[in-house]
Amino acid sequence: MWRRSLQLQVVTSTLVISVIVVVVLGTFLSEQINRSVVQSSQRSSASEAFADRLQIADALAPETDDPTKPADGGKKGSANPLDDVMDIVTGSGENGSKKRYDVLILNQAIPGQSRASGGVVPSNVPESLRHNVQKKTVGSIEKIKFAGESQPRLTYVVGGTVHVPSSGQNYEVYHFFPFTDEEELLSNVRLAIVVVGLGLVLLLAAIAYLVARQVVTPVRLARQAAERLASGKLDERLKVRGEDDLARLANSFNEMAANLALKIHQLEELSQVQRQFVSDVSHELRTPLTTVRMAADLLYDAREDFDPMASRSAELMQAQLERFESMLADLLEISRYDAGAATLDLDPVDVRDVVLRAIADSEALAERHTTRFELRLPNEPCMAEIDNRRVERILRNLLFNAIEHGEGRDIVVTVGADRDAVAVAVRDHGIGLKGGEDTMVFDRFWRADPSRARTIGGTGLGLAISREDATLHGGWLQAWGQPGEGSQFRLTLPRTAGADLKGSPLSLVPPEIEMRRTWRTAMTPVLLPASADGADHDDD
C-alpha cells in the first residue's frame, strides 16, 4: 500500500514532519513559559519575603523614643515577642487577613525558640538553604516538595536574617511560598499547547490530503488510461481541464495515444498485407507446383533411359522439389500462426509413443550421418492432452536439428513426467551454442553460422514453427548450449490442456554438465591465512 499510493506517502510524510515541528516548537514554548513563570514567581516571592523581613525587624525593635511609653510600644503582647510578630506577619490578628504563605522564624541565640505558621517545622528547611542564610548570602531561595496540610506540593522557600540592634539578636526568617497556582497555570498551558499542536497536525494532514488529491487524482487517471491503452484500447483519451501543467500532461498523453494508435494501425495494415501476400503466394504456388511435380515424377521415373547428365538433373530436380514443397508447407503453417487461425486437435496420448514415432521417422537420416539414438524413457505411461501431429512435428524438428549439428555423435533423448507436466529433452554433443544464441535459435531463418551449408535441406523455419506449436499448447520450448559441449533442447507440456506450467520435470542443463560444475566448485582450493606462529596449513 505504501509503495503503490503516492497520496499516502505525501500525507504520511507531511504528518510526520508536522509532528516533529509541533513537538519541537511546543517543547520550546513550554520551556520558555515555564521559565518565565518560575522566574516571575521567584522574584515575587523574594520581594514579599524582603518586605516581611523589614516588617519583622520593625516589630522586634522596641520603641524607646517616647519615655512615657512602655518598652513594648504600648501593645498588649505575650511574654515572647515572636508571638506578636507572627500575628502581624501572617495576618492572623484581629484586623489582619491570612497570607498565602507560611513563615518560620528562628532565634539564632536560642536554638529551641522558634515560631511558625501552617505546620512548618525547622526540619522543612533545606540544610543548604539554612547554611546560606547563616552565611548571610543574598538571594537564598530553593524549591522543595513540602508536605502541607493535604498532600505534598511544590514550594519556594525564601530565607533571610533579621538583626535587632537593641538586643543584639539575629533571627532566621523563612517564607514558604506555595507553587500551586503556578503549577496549575503551567499545566493548563501545556494542555493548551498539546491540544493546539494536535489540531495543527490534523489540519496540516487534511491540507496535505486535499493538495495531494488534487495532484494525484489526475496522475491516477493518466495511469489508468495508460494501462487501458497498453491493453489494446487505442481510443482511450484523457479529459483536459484548464491550462496548467496537468492539463498540458493530458494534452501530451492524448497526442501520444493518437500517434501510437495511428502507427499501430499502419503496422497492422502492413502486417495484414504481408500475411495475406504470403498466404496468397503459398496457395497460388500449389497449382503450378502440382504440375511441375507431376512432370518431375515422370522424368525421375524415366531417368534410367537418360544419359548420365540428364539423369542427374532429374534427381536434383526431384530433391529440390521436395525441399520446395516442405518450405511451402512451412510458410503456410507460419501464415496460419500469424493470422491466429492455428487450432489444436487434443487427445490424451502417451508421450513415449510420440517420441518413438518421431525417432522412427529420423532413423534413415541418422544412419546417413552415422548417428545413434540413446533413449531414456520412464517405465510408467506419460499421458497428456496434446495435439499428436504438432508435438510429433516438434520432436522431428529437434531430432533433425540434433542430427545436423551433432557431428555424428550420439543423441540422447530423455522423457520425464511429474504430476503437472511432461517433458522431452534432446541432447546432442556437437558444436553447441554461443552466449545469447539459446533464444535466437528460435528466430525465423536464423543460422548460427551463415557460411555453414544446410546438410539436410532444412527451410530455416522448423524451430520457429516448433516454438509456436509449444506455445499453442501452453508449454515451453527452451534451448541450452555451450561451445564444444553440444546443446540440449527441452520441450515441456502441461498434462491437462489449459493448465499453467510451474516447472519442468527435466533440467534444462544436462546432468553431466551440472555434476561437473558441482565437482569443480567443490574442488576449488580455499586459501587459508597463515597462523600467527608462521606454520602452514598443508594438512588442511
C-alpha positions, 0 to 999 in steps of 0.5 A: 500500500505504501509503495503503490499510493503516492497520496499516502506517502505525501500525507504520511510524510507531511504528518510526520514532519508536522509532528516533529515541528509541533513537538519541537516548537511546543517543547520550546514554548513550554520551556520558555513559559515555564521559565518565565513563570518560575522566574516571575514567581521567584522574584515575587516571592523574594520581594514579599519575603524582603518586605516581611523581613523589614516588617519583622525587624520593625516589630522586634525593635522596641520603641524607646523614643517616647519615655512615657511609653512602655518598652513594648510600644504600648501593645498588649503582647505575650511574654515572647515577642515572636508571638506578636510578630507572627500575628502581624506577619501572617495576618492572623490578628484581629484586623489582619487577613491570612497570607498565602504563605507560611513563615518560620522564624528562628532565634539564632541565640536560642536554638529551641525558640522558634515560631511558625505558621501552617505546620512548618517545622525547622526540619522543612528547611533545606540544610543548604538553604539554612547554611546560606542564610547563616552565611548571610548570602543574598538571594537564598531561595530553593524549591522543595516538595513540602508536605502541607496540610493535604498532600505534598506540593511544590514550594519556594522557600525564601530565607533571610536574617533579621538583626535587632540592634537593641538586643543584639539578636539575629533571627532566621526568617523563612517564607514558604511560598506555595507553587500551586497556582503556578503549577496549575497555570503551567499545566493548563498551558501545556494542555493548551499547547498539546491540544493546539499542536494536535489540531495543527497536525490534523489540519496540516494532514487534511491540507496535505490530503486535499493538495495531494488529491488534487495532484494525484487524482489526475496522475491516477487517471493518466495511469489508468488510461495508460494501462487501458491503452497498453491493453489494446484500447487505442481510443482511450483519451484523457479529459483536459481541464484548464491550462496548467501543467496537468492539463498540458500532461493530458494534452501530451498523453492524448497526442501520444495515444493518437500517434501510437494508435495511428502507427499501430494501425499502419503496422497492422495494415502492413502486417495484414498485407504481408500475411495475406501476400504470403498466404496468397503466394503459398496457395497460388504456388500449389497449382503450378507446383502440382504440375511441375511435380507431376512432370518431375515424377515422370522424368525421375521415373524415366531417368534410367533411359537418360544419359548420365547428365540428364539423369542427374538433373532429374534427381536434383530436380526431384530433391529440390522439389521436395525441399520446395514443397516442405518450405511451402508447407512451412510458410503456410503453417507460419501464415496460419500462426500469424493470422491466429487461425492455428487450432489444436486437435487434443487427445490424451496420448502417451508421450513415449509413443510420440517420441518413438514415432518421431525417432522412427521417422529420423532413423534413415537420416541418422544412419546417413550421418552415422548417428545413434539414438540413446533413449531414456524413457520412464517405465510408467505411461506419460499421458497428456492432452496434446495435439499428436501431429504438432508435438510429433512435428516438434520432436522431428524438428529437434531430432533433425536439428540434433542430427545436423549439428551433432557431428555424428555423435550420439543423441540422447533423448530423455522423457520425464513426467511429474504430476503437472507436466511432461517433458522431452529433452534432446541432447546432442554433443556437437558444436553447441551454442554461443552466449545469447544464441539459446533464444535466437535459435528460435528466430525465423531463418536464423543460422548460427553460422551463415557460411555453414551449408544446410546438410539436410535441406532444412527451410530455416523455419522448423524451430520457429514453427516448433516454438509456436506449436509449444506455445499453442499448447501452453508449454515451453520450448527452451534451448541450452548450449555451450561451445564444444559441449553440444546443446540440449533442447527441452520441450515441456507440456502441461498434462491437462490442456489449459493448465499453467506450467510451474516447472519442468520435470527435466533440467534444462542443463544436462546432468553431466554438465551440472555434476561437473560444475558441482565437482569443480566448485567443490574442488576449488582450493580455499586459501587459508591465512597463515597462523600467527606462529608462521606454520602452514596449513598443508594438512588442511 
